[in-house]
Amino acid sequence: MQLGLIGLGRMGGNMNLRLLGGGHQMVVYARSPEAVAEGVAAGATGAHSYADLVSKLDAPRAVWLMIPAGEPTEQAIRELMEFLSPHDIIIDGGNSNYKDSIRRGKMAAAFGLHYVDVGTSGGIWGLKEGYSLMIGGQKDTVEYLRPIFETLAPAPDRGWGHVGPSGAGHFVKMVHNGIEYGMMQAFAEGFEIMRKKPDLELDVTQIAEIWRYGSVVRSWLLDLTAAALSENPDLDGIAPYVADSGEGRWTVFEGIDLDVPAPVITLSLMMRFVSRQEDSFAAKLLAAMRNQFGGHAIKTE
């Protein structure tokens, strides 16, 4: 199948390689000429602009965007629509807010275009392992794109699916990432508790390996945790700063809007905020209060 791909970063570049390996005809564009050159070297057809990319695709065209969510995606979709024709398909595989995807689906339909939102999980391992694809949009449009999804997924019959109308794909991916936050936080806390028990001489790298097989908590996330500990047991050189892409926040907001208690996901998000405070006024005030009511000692800097 023929597909246009905009965005050749860590995930987009690997998706291009996986699709080429599956026999698809790829037309690629990125702001970086070097990235386009790498895509061409791998077997894709290069483009130097949105207009050029569209001109090299046969109708009905399908164009997959793999670029940062928010304004970059919004601007790209609006510019791309100027060159597309009725019945062409826009696919957003980034981490867009599902509300934006619902709106963009309606906007595309007004121009006779089809819009598909794909929550894409797999990270840098997707090239080898395949991607988990949560897809929103019209059923017949998703079915038309089936060959693409079957190639990107871990297997043609698993790891991907049409989950609902426009916005559904990114909604499911949002919740997926919220759950991911909670799982990561639980692993991080558990391993730190073990490291704080020196009298038992625990080797957390060994324990991670033990848990990988037969344990109830065995998972790909644990596999990656074990790999990280094996490479750097004391995590030397890593700053205790944890970023968030925004989807954890959106999941918490949805929980509030829907009156669904989500304490684990919410607290895991709050802990990421804590990691970014080099000088916590709140922590200092807590220490001062303990000193005021109980005479507890204050540790000075």
N, C-alpha and C positions, 0 to 999 in steps of 0.2 A: 504494500500500500504506500501511497505517496503522502508525505507529511512535511509541513513547514514547521521549523522549530526556532523560536526566538529566545535567546538566553543560553549561553554555553558555559555556565559556571560549574561548580563542583557537581551538582546534580544534573543540570542540563547537558553538560558535556558527556557524562556517563550514559545518560538516557539516549543520546545520539548514537553512541557506540553500541548499546544493546539493541537498538532498533536496526541499525545497519547490519549487525550480526544476525538479525532475524529476517533479513532480506528486504527490508523496506527501503524506499527511495526517499532520501532526506534532503531537504533544502534548508540551510541553516543561516541564521544571522545573529550577530552580537555586536555590541558597541566596540569590542576589542577586535581589531583586524587579526591579531595573533590567534585568538580563539577560533575565529572563522577559518583561518589557515589550517589549524589543527583538525577542525572538523572536515575540511576538504581532503586533507591528507588521509583521513580515515575512510574516505569514500563518499562523503556527502557533496552536494552541490552548494557552493557558497553564494551568498547574496550580500550586497553592500547597502541595502536600505529595505524598508518595509515594502515599498513599491516594487523593488526588484525581486524580493522574495515572492510576492503575490504573482508577479508576471511569470515566474518559473513553475508555478503550480497549475495543474489541470483542474477544471471545474468538475464537481463542486470541491472547493479547496478546504483543507483542514489545516489550521495553524495553531500550534501549541505554544503557549507562553510559559516560560520557566524563569521568571524574573522576580525581584523583590515585591512583596505585597504593598498595598497602599497606593500612593501617588504614582510611582513608576508603572505599576500595572494599569492603573486607571488611564494614564496618559497614553500608554502603548495601545490599549484597546481602542481608545477614541481615534488615534492616528491610524491604526490598522483598518478600522471600519471605512475609512475614506477610500480604500483601495479594493475592498472586498465587494462581492456581488451577492444578490439574494441566493439563499440556500448554502452559502459558504458557512464554515464552522469555526468558531473561536473556542479554544480550550485553555482554561486557566489552571495550571498545575501548581501554582504557588500557594502560599499560606494566606490567602485572602480571607477577610472577614465574611462570613456567610451572608450577612445582610447586604454587603456590596455585591455579592454574587447574585442574589435575588434581583437586585436592582439592575445589574448588568444584563441578566437574562431577559428582562423586560425591554431594556434599551435595545438589545440586539434584535429581539423579535420585531420591534417597531421598524427595523430596517430590513426585515426579511431574512435575518441571519439566525443561525443556531448558536447557542452558548452552552458550553459544558464546563462544569467546575469539578476538578479532580483533586481531592485530598490525597497528597502523595507522600508516602512514608517509605523510608529505606536508606536515606542518607547516602553516605559515600560507599556503602556496601551494596547499593542497588544494582550496580553493573554486574556483580557476581551472583548475588542472591535473588535479585528481582525486587520489584517495588510493590508495596501494598497500595492499592488504588481504590479510593472511595469516591464514587462517581455520581454527580447530580446532573440532571438535564432531561430532555425528552427521550423516551425509551427508544424510538426508532433511530434517533441520532446516535445514541450510545451503541446500539446494535451495529450501525454502519461502521463505527470506529472499533468494533470488536477485535480485528486483527492487531491493532496497535496495543490495546490493553492486554491481549493474550501474550504478546511478546514482552511487554514491560513487566508483567506480573511474574511471580516465582514459578508459576505453571499456568497453562491455558485455562485450567478449570479451578484454580484456587488463588486466593490472595487479591482478588478484585471483584467488584460488583457494582451494579446500578442500585443506589440506595434511595433515590427519590428525585424530585424535581430540582430545578435550579436552586442552588444554595445548600442542598442536602449534603453534597459531597464535602464541602468545606465545613459544614456544621459537624458532621461525624468526625472529620479530621481534628477539629477544635477540641471535641470531647476526648478523642484519642490522646492528644497532647496533654490535656489536663490530667488524665489518668497516668500518663508517663511521668509527669511532675511528681505525683504522689509516690509512685514506685521508686523513682530515683531517690527521693528524700528518705524513704524507709530503708533502702540499702545503705545510703550514706550514714544515717544515724546508727544502724545496727553495727556496721563495721567500726565506727568511731567508739561505740561502747566497748567492743572487744579490744580495741587498741588501748583503751584506758584501764585495762586489767593486766598490768605487767607481771604480777605475781603468778599468773597462770601460763605465762610464756606462749601466748597464742600467736600463731603465724597466720595473719588474715589472708595472705595470698594462698596458702595451703587450704584454708577453710573455704575460700571462694571456689577452689577447684573441687573440693568435696561436695559442695552444694550443687554443683553443675550437673551431677548425675544422681538421679533417683529422688532428689529433694523436692518438696512441694514448691519451693521458690525458684526452682530451676527455670531459666528463661534466657532469651537472647541478651536481655539487658544484663543479666548476671554473667553471661559469657564475656560481654564487653567489659564489665567491672573486673572480672578475673584477669583479662588481658591487660587492662590498665595497671593493676596491682603487680602483675608479673613484670611489666616493663619498668615500673618505678614504684617499688613497695612503699617508700616513704613519701611519695608524691612530691619529691624535691623540685623546686623551681616553679611550682604551680601556685598561683595566687588564689586565695580563698574568695574569689569573686565569681558569682554565677549570674549570667545574663538570662533574659527570657525573651522569646520571639513575639510575645503578645497573646498567643492562643490560650495560655494558662489563665491570663487575665480575663479573656473573653468567656472562658468556661465558668469562671467564678461569677462574672456578671450575669450569665444566663441562669446559673443556680439561684441567684438572688431574685431575678425577674420571675422565675418559675416557682419560687418558694420551695426549692429543693435543697435540703441541707447537704453541703459538700465540704465538711470540715477538713478532711485530709488534703484535698486539692487546694483549698484556700490557704491552709497553713504551709503547705509546701511552697506556694507562691510567696507568702510572707517571708519564709526563710531565705528565699533568693534575694529579697530586698535587704534583709539583715546582712547578707554577705557583702553588700556594696557599701556599708557604712564603715568608713575608716575611723570615724570619731563619733560614736553614738551618744548624743545628748541624753536620750532616754535611758540608756544603761547607766550613765553617770548619775542621773536623777534618782534612779532606783537605789543605787548605792548610798546616795545622800539620805534618802528616806529611811533606809534600814539603820543608818547611823543615828538619825533623829529619834526614832521610836524605840530602838533597842540597844543603842550604843555599839552597834556592830562596826568593826574596823573597816576603814576605807583604804583600798589599795591605791597608792599614788603612782602616777606615771613616771 
